[in-house]
Amino acid sequence: MTRVILLEQRVKELEASKEHQAKKKQQSRAQIQHGGVLQVQEAQNQILAQERANQEADARYNQPGKQRASPTCTNCGEKGHKRNQCRIPNGTG
């Protein structure tokens, strides 16, 4: 009975993996332009638009005030460095 349950679980995992791969395969592989000539100004505008979109996304995730604390040495307990950079030998801190 346990073996049947494990096999069913494995089948579900494989089906989910297969579905994921199928969706990945169907994703659009959009190109900048299909045929024709791409003018320099058009390319620069597209690059700037992409950079603006990336900056907006970064601004959403990197909000001010959410900075990491300084590292604390586990050897001496001081902030600002890690144990492998400590000037005090191991075990005497």
N, C-alpha and C positions, 0 to 999 in steps of 0.2 A: 504494500500500500504506500509506504514511504517512497519507494522507488518511482512509483507512478506519479506522485506529487512532484518529485524532483524533476522527472522527465517533462512534465507539463510546464513547470517553471522554466526549464531550459528552452523549450519550444517557444514560449512567450518571449523570452529574451532574444532568441534568434529572429523571430518575426519582427520584433521592434527594431533590431539592428538592420534587417533587410529593408524595412520601411524607411529608416533613416537614410540608408544608402540610396534608395530610389529617389527620395526627395532631394538629396544632395546632387544626384545626377541630373535632375530636372531643373535645377537652379539656372537662372539666366547667366549667360556669359556675355554680357553687354560689352560692346566695343565702343570706342569713342565715335567712330564714324564708319559707315558702310559704303565704301567706294567714294569716288570723287576726290576733291582736293580739300585739305584742311588748311585754312589760312592761319598764319601765326597768331593774329589777334584772337581768333576763335579758340585756339589751343590755350593761349594765356588766360582767357576768360574762364575756360573750363577748369584749368588748374587752380585759379584763384577761388572759384566757387567751391571746389573740393577742399581746399585749405580752410576756407571759412567754415564749412560744415564740420571739419575735423576739430577746429578750434572751439566751436560751439559745443560739440560733444565733450571735449576735454573740460570746458568750463563747467558743464553740468556735473561731472564726476570729481573734479578737483576744486571743490569749494574752499574758499579761504577759511582758516581756523581749524582745519583738519590736518594738521601736520603731525608727523611722528615725533615721539619723545626721543631725547638723546639716549644713546645706548648706555647701559649701566654695567660696569665691570662686575663680574661674579667673583673676582679674586679679591679686590680691595673695596668694592662697594661704591666707588666714585662714578659720577656720571661723566659722559663725554668720550669714553673709550671702552673697548671690549677686553676680555681676559687675554686674548692673544696679543694685544697691544700694551698690556700693563707693564709699568716699569718696576713693579714690585714682584719678586720671584713668587712662583706658585706656592700656596699653602702658608705664606707668612703674612697675608693681608688681613 
